[in-house]
Amino acid sequence: MKLNNHSLPRIIALLFIITGSFFNIAYSQKYKKEVLQNLDNKQSEYGKTAHQIWEWAELGYQETKSSELLQEILRDEGFTIEIGVAGIPTAFVATYGSGSPVIGVLAEYDALPGLSQAAVTKREPVVVEAPGHACGHHLFGTASVAAAIEVKNWLIKSGHAGTIKLYGTPAEEGGAGKVYMVRAGLFDDVDAVLHWHPADRNAASPWSSLANKSAKFRFYGIASHAAGAPERGRSALDAVEAMDMMANMMREHVPEKTRIHYVITKGGTAPNIVPEFAEVFYYVRNPDMDNVKSIFNRLVKIAEGAAQGTETRMEYDVIHGVYNLLPNLALAKVMHENLSVVGGVTYNEEEKIFAQEIIASYNGKNTPEDAAKIMPYVESSAAGGGSTDVGDISWTVPTVGLAAATWVPGTGAHTWQAVAAGGMTIGEKGMIVAAKTIALTAIELYNSPKVLEAARKELEASRGADYKYEALLGDRLPPLDYRK
């Protein structure tokens, strides 16, 4: 090849780019090893943070101490914190760096009511009927913070352009905190969002979830003496029971995979008083958001009919509504590869004994060794049995998640067994698996603009050309008192 004065600078520039690219890749691989070691070294430190949140066990929109603790850790690491975002006092966004790409990481920290439990292998509430972390969100929030800090350190050491954002997202359990954050535009400038969830296994295959809409239906009647003047009364409880009966009959005539749940939250005060007020709390779920909207509208008609038939008055309050998760294959492949590098959870002898007793209490058939396995990668958009407000984010920005074995294999969420495992080292080990995987995935994405571009194109294709975001919960304000 003949060189001239014009071609030489181009060749030098090309060599510089290639050399720089190889340097960045080599440096990233080196730092990935450092990330794994750093998080191993900090397991005890982050374990204390998670355990503190586990002990507080604050319900949705009431996670004041948990939110402040995570904010404090991030602030000490140099993050800029914006608090009270989207009209939610316990929500925050912690930011470090500048420019693109912008990678977001989600952190949850709300507990569930009535599931207080000590870290032991039999049912033993710490405080009877008090909240407990039966979905592992104390681990969720802590692991995400740990990952964000490692990514921040990599940005500093590598000199790589980019921004890391940690989103403190309250009230996932029925409060739909993330939906209000999406509605407020807090994810509009993000290139990819990473999240995880506690589970009894390690997996990063793309999966979906059930869209979900909930409401409290309130009926107002007329009180009277149930024996002395029953004809004067109009029972609000009768209206609730009539609604429930008609809703149960509707189950035969809804799309397959629909789930309808309810609890009577208020049913009166005494048998000899005709109830003048009663309330029932409903969830409607389906893999398709349009089906949820349709079934919910039918449920409203049922409530109206129940009120008309009992001569009571009805009003309802939408509590939350979430989209189904939109899988992103481009990101899921990267997440799975990094989870495979990290590996699963290995129990020591004491943890094995604990696990075996927990499995027996749940009538499970798994073994403690299953926590070390990585589930095979499977491309499927099938919906699981649950719902999450991450769904709304996944329709707004390319989103990917993983499950990490923080619970004993074969046990499930929203159980005392999950609380027990989350309160000891079994939960901590799964938390570190998640933190490592998120950190490694984020670092890889900063160095992979083509993956981010492919993920964005995949999202746009999945949504369709006419897509426009509309929250299932409408324009209501966050229900800050829904757990009170």
C-alpha positions as CSV (number, residue, x, y, z in Angstrom):
1,M,0.0,0.0,0.0
2,K,1.3,3.4,-1.0
3,L,1.1,6.0,1.7
4,N,0.9,9.8,1.2
5,N,0.7,12.8,3.4
6,H,-3.2,12.7,3.5
7,S,-3.6,9.0,4.3
8,L,-1.0,8.8,7.1
9,P,-3.0,10.9,9.6
10,R,-6.1,8.7,8.9
11,I,-4.1,5.5,9.6
12,I,-2.7,7.0,12.8
13,A,-6.2,8.0,13.9
14,L,-7.5,4.5,13.1
15,L,-4.7,2.8,15.0
16,F,-5.4,5.2,17.9
17,I,-9.1,4.2,17.9
18,I,-8.4,0.5,17.7
19,T,-5.7,0.6,20.3
20,G,-7.9,2.7,22.6
21,S,-10.8,0.3,22.1
22,F,-8.6,-2.7,23.0
23,F,-7.3,-0.8,26.0
24,N,-10.9,0.1,27.2
25,I,-12.0,-3.6,26.8
26,A,-8.9,-4.9,28.6
27,Y,-9.3,-2.3,31.3
28,S,-13.0,-3.2,31.7
29,Q,-12.2,-6.9,32.1
30,K,-9.6,-6.0,34.7
31,Y,-12.0,-3.8,36.6
32,K,-14.7,-6.4,36.4
33,K,-12.5,-8.7,38.4
34,E,-12.0,-5.9,40.9
35,V,-15.8,-5.4,41.1
36,L,-16.3,-9.0,42.1
37,Q,-13.5,-8.8,44.7
38,N,-14.8,-5.5,46.1
39,L,-18.3,-6.8,46.6
40,D,-17.1,-10.0,48.2
41,N,-15.0,-7.8,50.6
42,K,-18.0,-5.6,51.4
43,Q,-20.6,-8.4,51.9
44,S,-20.6,-7.9,55.7
45,E,-20.9,-4.1,55.4
46,Y,-23.8,-4.3,52.9
47,G,-25.3,-7.1,54.9
48,K,-25.5,-4.8,57.9
49,T,-27.3,-2.2,55.8
50,A,-29.8,-4.8,54.5
51,H,-30.4,-6.2,58.0
52,Q,-31.1,-2.8,59.4
53,I,-33.8,-2.3,56.7
54,W,-35.0,-5.8,57.4
55,E,-35.5,-4.9,61.1
56,W,-37.3,-1.6,60.3
57,A,-39.6,-3.4,57.8
58,E,-41.4,-0.2,56.7
59,L,-44.5,-0.4,54.6
60,G,-45.1,1.3,51.2
61,Y,-44.7,5.1,51.2
62,Q,-43.7,4.9,54.9
63,E,-40.1,3.8,54.2
64,T,-38.6,7.0,55.7
65,K,-35.7,5.5,57.6
66,S,-34.9,2.9,54.9
67,S,-34.9,5.5,52.2
68,E,-32.8,7.9,54.2
69,L,-30.2,5.2,55.0
70,L,-29.7,4.4,51.3
71,Q,-29.5,8.1,50.4
72,E,-26.9,8.6,53.1
73,I,-24.7,5.8,51.7
74,L,-24.9,7.2,48.2
75,R,-24.3,10.8,49.3
76,D,-21.2,9.7,51.1
77,E,-20.0,8.2,47.8
78,G,-20.4,11.4,46.0
79,F,-23.8,11.0,44.4
80,T,-26.1,14.0,44.0
81,I,-29.5,13.2,45.5
82,E,-32.8,14.5,44.5
83,I,-35.4,13.6,47.1
84,G,-39.2,13.6,47.2
85,V,-39.5,13.1,43.4
86,A,-42.8,12.5,41.7
87,G,-44.6,13.8,44.8
88,I,-43.4,10.9,46.9
89,P,-41.5,11.8,50.1
90,T,-39.6,8.5,50.2
91,A,-38.7,8.4,46.5
92,F,-35.3,9.7,45.3
93,V,-32.9,9.8,42.4
94,A,-29.1,9.6,43.0
95,T,-26.9,10.6,40.1
96,Y,-23.2,10.4,39.4
97,G,-21.3,11.3,36.2
98,S,-22.2,13.2,33.1
99,G,-23.1,12.6,29.5
100,S,-24.1,9.4,27.8
101,P,-24.8,6.6,28.1
102,V,-27.2,7.0,31.0
103,I,-27.7,3.7,32.9
104,G,-30.4,3.5,35.6
105,V,-30.6,1.0,38.4
106,L,-33.7,0.4,40.5
107,A,-33.8,0.0,44.2
108,E,-36.8,-1.1,46.3
109,Y,-37.2,-1.1,50.1
110,D,-40.8,-1.6,51.2
111,A,-42.1,-4.4,53.4
112,L,-45.3,-6.4,53.5
113,P,-48.0,-6.2,56.3
114,G,-48.4,-8.9,58.8
115,L,-45.3,-11.0,58.0
116,S,-43.0,-10.2,60.8
117,Q,-40.6,-13.2,61.3
118,A,-37.4,-13.9,63.1
119,A,-34.5,-15.5,61.2
120,V,-35.3,-19.0,62.4
121,T,-36.7,-22.1,60.8
122,K,-40.2,-22.1,62.4
123,R,-43.0,-19.6,62.4
124,E,-41.9,-17.0,65.0
125,P,-43.0,-13.4,64.5
126,V,-40.7,-10.8,66.0
127,V,-43.9,-8.7,66.6
128,V,-47.2,-10.3,66.0
129,E,-49.0,-8.8,62.9
130,A,-46.2,-6.4,62.3
131,P,-44.7,-6.0,58.8
132,G,-41.9,-8.1,57.4
133,H,-39.6,-8.2,54.4
134,A,-41.3,-11.2,52.8
135,C,-40.3,-10.1,49.3
136,G,-36.7,-9.3,50.0
137,H,-36.8,-5.6,49.2
138,H,-34.3,-4.9,51.9
139,L,-31.8,-6.9,49.9
140,F,-33.1,-5.4,46.6
141,G,-32.4,-1.8,47.6
142,T,-29.0,-2.6,49.2
143,A,-27.7,-4.7,46.3
144,S,-28.7,-2.0,43.8
145,V,-26.9,0.7,45.8
146,A,-23.8,-1.5,46.1
147,A,-23.8,-2.0,42.3
148,A,-24.3,1.7,41.6
149,I,-21.3,2.5,43.8
150,E,-19.1,0.0,41.9
151,V,-20.2,1.5,38.6
152,K,-19.4,5.0,39.9
153,N,-15.9,3.8,40.9
154,W,-15.4,2.3,37.4
155,L,-16.4,5.6,35.7
156,I,-13.9,7.4,37.8
157,K,-11.0,5.0,37.3
158,S,-11.7,4.4,33.6
159,G,-12.4,8.0,32.7
160,H,-15.3,6.7,30.6
161,A,-18.1,9.2,29.8
162,G,-21.5,8.3,31.2
163,T,-24.0,8.7,34.0
164,I,-25.2,6.2,36.6
165,K,-28.6,6.9,38.2
166,L,-29.9,5.0,41.2
167,Y,-33.7,5.2,41.5
168,G,-35.1,4.8,45.0
169,T,-38.5,3.4,44.2
170,P,-41.0,3.1,47.1
171,A,-44.2,1.1,47.5
172,E,-43.8,-1.6,44.9
173,E,-46.1,-3.8,46.8
174,G,-49.4,-2.5,45.6
175,G,-48.5,1.2,45.7
176,A,-47.1,1.4,42.1
177,G,-44.4,4.0,43.2
178,K,-42.5,3.6,39.9
179,V,-45.6,4.4,37.8
180,Y,-45.7,8.0,39.3
181,M,-41.9,8.3,38.6
182,V,-42.5,7.2,35.0
183,R,-45.4,9.6,34.7
184,A,-43.2,12.4,36.0
185,G,-40.7,11.8,33.1
186,L,-37.8,10.7,35.4
187,F,-36.7,8.0,33.0
188,D,-37.0,9.9,29.7
189,D,-33.2,10.5,29.4
190,V,-32.1,7.0,30.3
191,D,-30.6,4.5,27.8
192,A,-31.2,1.3,29.8
193,V,-32.5,0.3,33.2
194,L,-31.3,-2.6,35.3
195,H,-33.1,-4.3,38.1
196,W,-33.3,-7.5,40.0
197,H,-35.6,-9.4,42.4
198,P,-35.0,-11.8,45.3
199,A,-36.1,-15.4,44.4
200,D,-35.3,-19.0,45.2
201,R,-33.1,-19.4,42.1
202,N,-30.7,-17.5,39.8
203,A,-31.9,-16.6,36.4
204,A,-31.7,-13.8,33.8
205,S,-33.9,-15.1,31.0
206,P,-36.3,-12.5,29.6
207,W,-39.7,-12.8,31.2
208,S,-42.9,-10.9,31.4
209,S,-45.5,-10.3,34.2
210,L,-49.1,-9.7,34.7
211,A,-50.6,-6.2,34.2
212,N,-52.6,-5.3,37.2
213,K,-55.2,-2.7,38.3
214,S,-56.6,-2.4,41.8
215,A,-59.3,-0.4,43.5
216,K,-61.1,-0.1,46.8
217,F,-64.9,-0.2,46.3
218,R,-66.7,1.7,49.1
219,F,-70.5,1.3,49.8
220,Y,-72.6,3.6,51.9
221,G,-75.9,2.4,53.3
222,I,-78.2,3.3,56.3
223,A,-77.5,2.1,59.8
224,S,-80.4,0.7,61.9
225,H,-81.0,-1.9,64.6
226,A,-80.7,-5.2,62.9
227,A,-83.5,-6.8,65.1
228,G,-85.6,-3.8,66.1
229,A,-85.9,-2.0,62.8
230,P,-84.2,-3.9,60.0
231,E,-86.6,-2.5,57.4
232,R,-85.1,1.0,58.0
233,G,-81.6,-0.2,57.2
234,R,-79.7,-0.5,53.9
235,S,-76.7,-2.8,54.4
236,A,-73.4,-1.7,52.8
237,L,-72.1,-5.2,53.6
238,D,-74.9,-6.7,51.6
239,A,-73.6,-4.6,48.7
240,V,-70.1,-5.9,49.1
241,E,-71.3,-9.5,49.3
242,A,-73.5,-9.0,46.2
243,M,-70.5,-7.5,44.3
244,D,-68.3,-10.4,45.4
245,M,-70.9,-13.0,44.3
246,M,-71.3,-11.4,40.8
247,A,-67.5,-11.0,40.5
248,N,-67.0,-14.7,41.2
249,M,-69.6,-15.6,38.6
250,M,-67.7,-13.4,36.1
251,R,-64.6,-15.6,36.5
252,E,-66.2,-18.1,34.0
253,H,-66.4,-15.4,31.4
254,V,-63.0,-13.6,31.4
255,P,-60.0,-14.2,29.2
256,E,-57.7,-17.1,30.1
257,K,-54.9,-16.4,32.6
258,T,-57.0,-13.7,34.3
259,R,-56.6,-13.4,38.1
260,I,-59.1,-11.6,40.3
261,H,-58.4,-11.3,44.0
262,Y,-60.3,-9.4,46.8
263,V,-60.4,-8.9,50.5
264,I,-63.2,-7.3,52.5
265,T,-61.4,-4.5,54.4
266,K,-64.4,-3.1,56.2
267,G,-67.5,-5.1,57.0
268,G,-69.3,-3.4,59.8
269,T,-68.9,-3.0,63.5
270,A,-71.4,-5.3,65.2
271,P,-73.9,-8.0,64.1
272,N,-76.8,-6.1,65.6
273,I,-76.1,-3.0,63.6
274,V,-77.0,-2.8,59.9
275,P,-73.6,-1.7,58.4
276,E,-73.7,1.8,57.0
277,F,-70.2,1.4,55.5
278,A,-68.3,-1.4,53.9
279,E,-65.3,-1.7,51.7
280,V,-63.8,-4.3,49.5
281,F,-60.3,-4.2,47.9
282,Y,-59.9,-5.8,44.4
283,Y,-57.0,-6.7,42.1
284,V,-57.5,-7.6,38.4
285,R,-54.6,-9.2,36.6
286,N,-53.9,-10.4,33.0
287,P,-50.9,-10.7,30.8
288,D,-52.4,-8.1,28.5
289,M,-53.1,-4.5,29.6
290,D,-56.1,-4.1,27.4
291,N,-57.7,-7.1,29.0
292,V,-57.1,-5.7,32.4
293,K,-58.8,-2.4,31.4
294,S,-61.8,-4.3,30.0
295,I,-62.2,-6.6,33.0
296,F,-61.8,-3.7,35.4
297,N,-64.6,-1.8,33.7
298,R,-66.9,-4.8,34.0
299,L,-66.0,-5.0,37.7
300,V,-67.1,-1.3,38.1
301,K,-70.4,-2.2,36.4
302,I,-70.8,-5.1,38.9
303,A,-70.2,-2.7,41.8
304,E,-72.8,-0.3,40.4
305,G,-75.3,-3.1,40.1
306,A,-74.6,-4.3,43.6
307,A,-75.3,-0.7,44.9
308,Q,-78.5,-0.4,42.9
309,G,-79.8,-3.8,44.1
310,T,-79.2,-3.0,47.7
311,E,-80.2,0.7,47.6
312,T,-76.8,1.8,48.7
313,R,-74.3,4.3,47.2
314,M,-71.0,3.2,45.7
315,E,-67.7,5.0,45.0
316,Y,-64.4,3.5,44.1
317,D,-60.8,4.7,44.4
318,V,-58.1,3.3,42.0
319,I,-55.2,2.4,44.2
320,H,-52.7,1.3,41.6
321,G,-52.3,0.0,38.0
322,V,-49.1,-1.4,36.4
323,Y,-48.2,-2.6,32.9
324,N,-46.9,-6.0,32.1
325,L,-43.1,-6.4,31.8
326,L,-41.8,-5.9,28.3
327,P,-38.8,-8.3,27.8
328,N,-35.7,-7.0,26.0
329,L,-33.7,-9.8,24.4
330,A,-30.7,-7.6,23.5
331,L,-30.2,-6.7,27.2
332,A,-31.2,-10.1,28.6
333,K,-28.4,-11.9,26.8
334,V,-25.8,-9.5,28.3
335,M,-27.3,-9.9,31.8
336,H,-27.4,-13.7,31.5
337,E,-23.8,-13.9,30.4
338,N,-22.7,-11.8,33.4
339,L,-24.8,-13.8,35.8
340,S,-23.1,-16.9,34.5
341,V,-19.7,-15.4,35.2
342,V,-20.8,-14.5,38.7
343,G,-22.3,-17.9,39.5
344,G,-24.9,-18.8,42.1
345,V,-25.0,-19.1,45.9
346,T,-23.0,-21.7,47.8
347,Y,-24.1,-22.5,51.4
348,N,-21.8,-23.4,54.2
349,E,-22.8,-26.3,56.5
350,E,-24.7,-24.1,58.9
351,E,-26.7,-22.6,56.0
352,K,-27.4,-26.0,54.6
353,I,-29.0,-27.2,57.9
354,F,-31.1,-24.0,58.0
355,A,-32.1,-24.5,54.3
356,Q,-33.1,-28.1,54.9
357,E,-35.3,-27.2,57.8
358,I,-36.9,-24.3,55.8
359,I,-37.6,-26.6,52.8
360,A,-39.2,-29.1,55.2
361,S,-41.5,-26.4,56.6
362,Y,-42.6,-25.5,53.1
363,N,-43.1,-29.2,52.0
364,G,-40.6,-28.5,49.3
365,K,-38.7,-30.9,47.1
366,N,-35.6,-28.9,46.3
367,T,-32.2,-29.2,47.9
368,P,-29.8,-26.5,49.2
369,E,-27.4,-27.2,46.3
370,D,-30.0,-25.8,43.9
371,A,-29.1,-22.3,45.0
372,A,-25.7,-22.6,43.3
373,K,-27.3,-23.3,39.9
374,I,-27.8,-20.8,37.1
375,M,-31.1,-21.4,35.2
376,P,-30.6,-22.0,31.5
377,Y,-31.3,-19.0,29.2
378,V,-34.7,-19.3,27.6
379,E,-36.2,-16.7,25.3
380,S,-39.8,-16.5,26.3
381,S,-42.2,-13.7,26.8
382,A,-44.5,-15.8,29.0
383,A,-45.9,-14.0,32.0
384,G,-45.2,-15.1,35.5
385,G,-47.8,-15.2,38.3
386,G,-47.0,-11.8,39.7
387,S,-47.1,-8.1,38.8
388,T,-44.6,-5.3,39.2
389,D,-44.5,-1.6,38.6
390,V,-41.2,-2.2,36.8
391,G,-43.5,-3.0,33.9
392,D,-44.3,0.7,33.2
393,I,-40.6,1.5,33.1
394,S,-40.0,-1.4,30.6
395,W,-42.4,0.2,28.2
396,T,-40.6,3.6,28.5
397,V,-36.9,2.6,28.4
398,P,-35.1,-0.7,27.5
399,T,-35.2,-2.7,30.8
400,V,-33.6,-5.9,32.0
401,G,-33.7,-7.8,35.2
402,L,-32.5,-10.9,37.0
403,A,-33.5,-13.2,39.9
404,A,-31.0,-14.1,42.6
405,A,-31.4,-16.9,45.1
406,T,-31.9,-15.0,48.4
407,W,-34.6,-17.5,49.5
408,V,-34.1,-21.2,50.2
409,P,-34.7,-23.1,46.9
410,G,-38.3,-24.3,46.6
411,T,-39.8,-21.6,48.9
412,G,-41.7,-18.6,47.7
413,A,-42.3,-14.9,48.1
414,H,-44.7,-13.4,50.6
415,T,-44.1,-16.1,53.2
416,W,-42.4,-16.2,56.6
417,Q,-39.8,-18.5,55.1
418,A,-38.7,-15.7,52.8
419,V,-38.5,-13.3,55.7
420,A,-36.4,-15.8,57.7
421,A,-33.9,-16.4,54.9
422,G,-33.7,-12.7,54.1
423,G,-32.7,-12.0,57.7
424,M,-29.5,-14.1,57.7
425,T,-26.5,-14.9,55.5
426,I,-28.4,-16.9,52.9
427,G,-30.1,-13.6,51.9
428,E,-26.9,-11.7,52.0
429,K,-25.2,-14.1,49.6
430,G,-27.9,-13.8,47.0
431,M,-27.8,-10.1,47.4
432,I,-24.2,-10.0,46.5
433,V,-24.8,-12.2,43.4
434,A,-27.3,-9.6,42.2
435,A,-25.0,-6.6,43.0
436,K,-22.2,-8.2,41.0
437,T,-24.3,-9.1,38.0
438,I,-25.8,-5.6,37.8
439,A,-22.5,-3.9,38.1
440,L,-20.8,-6.1,35.5
441,T,-23.7,-5.6,33.1
442,A,-23.7,-1.9,33.5
443,I,-20.0,-1.6,32.8
444,E,-20.4,-3.8,29.7
445,L,-23.2,-1.6,28.4
446,Y,-21.1,1.6,28.8
447,N,-18.7,-0.1,26.4
448,S,-21.4,-1.4,24.0
449,P,-23.2,1.4,22.2
450,K,-24.4,-1.1,19.6
451,V,-26.2,-3.2,22.2
452,L,-27.9,-0.1,23.6
453,E,-28.9,0.9,20.1
454,A,-30.3,-2.6,19.4
455,A,-32.1,-2.6,22.7
456,R,-33.8,0.8,21.9
457,K,-34.8,-0.5,18.4
458,E,-36.2,-3.7,20.0
459,L,-38.3,-1.6,22.4
460,E,-39.7,0.6,19.7
461,A,-40.6,-2.5,17.6
462,S,-42.3,-4.2,20.5
463,R,-44.4,-1.1,21.4
464,G,-45.5,-0.4,17.9
465,A,-45.5,2.8,16.0
466,D,-48.7,4.2,17.5
467,Y,-47.7,3.6,21.2
468,K,-48.4,6.3,23.7
469,Y,-47.9,5.9,27.4
470,E,-51.0,6.2,29.5
471,A,-50.8,5.1,33.2
472,L,-53.4,2.5,34.1
473,L,-54.0,4.4,37.3
474,G,-54.9,7.6,35.5
475,D,-54.0,11.0,36.8
476,R,-54.5,10.2,40.5
477,L,-51.9,11.4,43.1
478,P,-49.7,8.8,44.8
479,P,-51.8,7.0,47.5
480,L,-49.4,7.8,50.3
481,D,-51.8,6.5,53.0
482,Y,-52.8,3.2,51.3
483,R,-51.0,1.1,54.0
484,K,-52.4,3.2,56.9
